[in-house]
């Protein structure tokens, strides 16, 4: 027997794109494929714009950046990971979520240098986390 769970979608994918950018399933929020469009070739600017878009989706879902417990970041140039790290340190104040950084040959948008997936839970607040 499977419990019936209400699924809400936040945001819209580009026309013809067969996925939801943000699904809310109970307290869980899954955000996928966030790419900053029209930002130029700055890894930092693309990362900041991507995380801003994630923050907006989380706010629409009733949460915030502090609810994120896992991020997966895809980059086209691992040598620039320091730029991603600097953005993460500004975005996640204090306790950081689990994170995976993967270098890929290319992304769906040929101008994109970074793509972000984020997993959050409305019942989780990393600002209140303590080391055990």
Secondary structure, DSSP 8 states (H G I E B T S, - for coil): ------EEE-S---TT--S-SEEEETTEEEEEEE---S--S-HHHHHHHHHHHHHHHHHHTT--GGGEEEEEEEES-GGGHHHHHHHHHHHS-SS--EEEEEE-S--SSTT-SEEEEEEEETT--GGG----
